[in-house]
């Protein structure tokens, strides 16, 4: 917040600052004391509560005058908004939400939680890119079309539950849905990022067939295979029955099947058996999808003098009302 005429505010502070000691200095000269009470008796005195109330009223009155001086100085609320002058990339994350993504082999976190956090971090670092979200299980569906609205994207990510699209891994369907929503994109760069821990075992579309369309459409493909093989701790709650399953899961992770998808789409494959390697995969993808973007800050001003004026007048009128109607209670 700033003031268009700050000298009036400064003058108001100086005037009020000088008025207080001057009022005390000349108070006795302009005050006629007439003690109330019977002749020869004790003069009438107000109670302690009245004295406290008067001090509060005088302080509030001072605040009211200061607010009026501030209104005269024309307060303005300054806001700035970043406007992107060039379009970023269109990127669709295709995230596996099958139950096996609940395996806890990412430094104590599940594969799903680790991937979800990195998607959020990636989106925050690239505000000019339109980020979309496709999820897959036994079926595949678009959860968020490519958008720069990060709050909408993050709300969808936070609401995701493993297993809500069934027990299965329809990689081909997920890639097909992601490609479909990039087919009409005019962005300078387009990319699909597949994050999965298993091989295709559901859906009517073969993943290599879906991936082979991407080079023809100018879509870059990134495939991240998350997780490791062997007996992995798991903590999974079925979203429909609410039954919780914990214990060891036999992870039969075969990276060769996932590598073939990346090869069919002329994309790049990353193996991420650990949390650190998953982070590195996102960092490399961030570098690989760099776009040149230009932005500008637009400043806006909103006048506030009306609000200050009404507030100051309300305070002074309320004090006058209290003095006239309520102070009599203490006398």
N, C-alpha and C positions, 0 to 999 in steps of 0.2 A: 504494500500500500504506500502511496505517496500523496503529496499535496501540490495542487496547482499554484496556490499562493501561500507558501509556508511562512512568509513574513507575518501574516495575520495571526497565525497560530503562535509564533514566537512573541508577538506583541501582546497577545492575550495572556500568555504565561507571565510576562513581565508585569502587566497591569494587575493581575490577580496577586502576584507575588508582592508587589508594592502596597496593594490595598490592605493586606492583612496587618502589617506592622503599623501603617498609618491609622487604621481603624482603632487599634489598641491605644495608640499614642494620644489621639484626640477623643477617645471615648468619654472620659470624665468631663471634658469641656462642653460637650454637647448633650450630656445626660443629666436629667433632673431626677434626683432620687427622692421618692415619696414613700417611705416605709409604711406598710399597711399594718394596722393593729390597734388595739384599744389605747386611749391616752394613758401614758405612764406604764403601759404593759410591754410585753415582748413583741417585737415586730414579726409580721407574718413571713414565713420562709417556705419556699417550695421544697418538695421532697427530692431525694437523690435521683429517683427515676426520671423526674422532669429535666434535671440538669443533663443526664445522659442522653435523653431524647433530643434536647436542643443541640448538643454537640453533634449528634448523628445527622440532624437536619442541616446544620451549617456545613458539615462535610459533604453531604449529598448535594446541597445547593452549589457548592464550589465545583463539584464534578459536573453538574448541569451547565454551569457557565463555561467550563473548559470545553465541553462537547459542542456548545454553540460557537465558540471561537474556532474549533476544529471544522465545523460546518462552513463557517465563513472562509476558511482556508481552502475550500473545495477539495475534499479527499477523493482520491481515485484508486481503484483497485486494478493493478496491472497483472495481466496474465499473458503467458506466452504458449504458443502451440507450434509443434514441429510439423511442417508440411513436406512430404516427400515429392521432389520434383521429377524423379525418375522411378520406374517400376522395378521392383526386385524380382526374385525368382518365385515360381510356383512350386512348392514342395509338398508332396503327400506322403505322410508316414503311414505305412501299412504294418500295424502292430498285431502280433500274435497274442490272443488272450485265452488260449486253451489252458486247461488246468495245470499242465506241466510247467507253465511259466511261474508257478508258485514255488518252484524249487529254490532253496536258500543257499545258492553257491556264489553269490555276489557280495562277498565280505559280510555275510550275515543277513543281507537283504535278498528278497526274491528277485528273480530275473525280471519280472514285470515291474516291480517298484523301481529298480535301478534304471530300466529303460525309460519308464515314464518320467523320472526326474531329469534324465538327460535330454529328452524331447523338450521339456519345459525350458531348460537352460539354453538349448539350441535356439528355440523360438525367441527368447528374451534377447539373445545376442544379435538377432537379425530382425529388427522391427519393421523393415521395409518389405520383407518377404511374406507372401501369402502362404500360410501353413494349413494343410488339410490333414484329416485323420480318418483312416480306414481301419477297421478292426476285423479280425477273422478268428473263427473257431471252426465248428462244423459248417457254419455259413460265414458269409462276409457281408459287411454293410458299411456305408459311408456314415460316419458319425459327425464329422465337421467338414464342409467344403473348404477349399483354400480361402483363407481369410487373414487379414491383418489384425483382427479383433482378438487380442491375446486372452482377454477375460473369458470369451466364449470358448476358445480352445481349451484353456486350463480347466474350465468348469466341466467340460466333457471328459477330460483326462482324469479328473478327480472322481468323477461319477462311475468310471469303468469298474466292472467286477469280473474277475476271472471266471470263465465258464458260462457267461451270459449268452454267448452265441453257440453253445453246445460243446460237447466233448469231441474234438476233432481238430484237424489242421488243414483248412482249405486254402492253401497257398495260391493256387491258380486263380481261384475266385477273388481273393484279396487283391492280387495284382491286376486282374481284369477290371475290378471296380475302380482302383486307383487310376489306371490308364484311361478309363472312360471319362473321368472327371478332369483329365488334363488334355483331352483330345482337341478341345476348342480353345485352349489357353493361348494367349498372345504374349506371354511373358518372355523376356530375353533368355531365360533358362528355365527348364522344367525338369523335375526329378521325382523319382519314387524311391522311398527308403523302406526296405523290407526288414523287419526285425522279428526273428523267429528262433525257436529252439528245436524244431522238429521237421520231419519230412511230410510231404503232401500225402494225406490219406482220406480226403473228403473233397466234395465239389465235383462239378462236371467239366471244369476247365483245367487242363494240364498246365502247371506253372511255367514250364519251358515255352509252351505255346504262347501264353500271355506275355512272357518276358520278351519274346522275339519281336513283338510289335513295337516295343519302345524305341529301338533305333530308327525305325521308319517314321515315327512321330517326333523325333528329336528329343526324346525323354531320356535323361540319364538314370541309370539304375544303380542303387547301392544296396547290397545285401549284407546284413549283419547277423551272423549266427551266434546267438548268445547261449552260454551254458557249457557244461562239460559232461563227460560220460561217467558211468558207474552209479553207485548207490548215493543219492543226494538227499539230504533232509528236506522235507516238504511240509508246508502248513497251508492247507487249502480248505476254504469254506464254500460249500455249494451254494450258489446264489438263489436257488429255488427251494431246496429242502432245508437250508441253513445248517446242514450237518457238517461238522468240522472234522477234517482228516489230517492227522499228523503222523510222522514216522519217516521211513526211508522209501525213496522212489528210485526204481531202476531206470536210469536215463540211458537210452540207447541212441546216443547222439552220433549221427553220421554226416560229417561235414561235406563229403563228396556229393551227396544229393543236392545240398544247398549251393555248392560251388557251380554245379551244372546250370542252375537257374541264372546265376550271375553271368555265366558264359553265354547262355542263349540270348540274354539281353545286352550283351557287350558292356556289361557293368563291372563294378568293382566289388570284390568279396572281402569281408573282414571276419575273422574268427575271434570271438570274444569269450573264452572260457573263464575269464576272471573280470572283476570290476574294473581294474586298471586298464585292461585291454579293451573293454567296452568304452571307457572314456576316450582312449586313444582313437578308436574307430570314429567316434563323433567328431573329434578334433580334426582328423584327416578329411572327413566329409565336409566339415565347415570350410576348410581351406579349398577343397575341390569345387565347391559351389559358390565361390566368391563372385559377386556382381558389383559393378560400379554404380553407386547410388549418390544422388545429390539431394540435399535437403535445405530447408530454410526455416528460420524461426519467425513467426508472425506474432507481433505484440498487440494485445487488445486492452482497452481501458474501459472501466465501468464506473460512472460517477456514483459517489456514496453520500453526497452532501444532503440529499433528501432524508436519508435514514438518520444521519447525525442530527439534522435539524429537528426532526420529529422526536428523537430520543431525548435531546436536551430540553425541548419544550415540555415533554411529558414529565421529566424529572422535576422541573421548576414548578409546574402546575400541581403536581402531586404534593410537593413540599408545602405549597400554599394551602392546599386543602387540609393537610395534616395540621398545620398551625392554626387554622381557623376552626376546624371542627373537632379535633381530637385533643389538642393541648388543654382544652378546658377541663378534661377529665382529671388532670393533675393539679388543677388550681382549686 
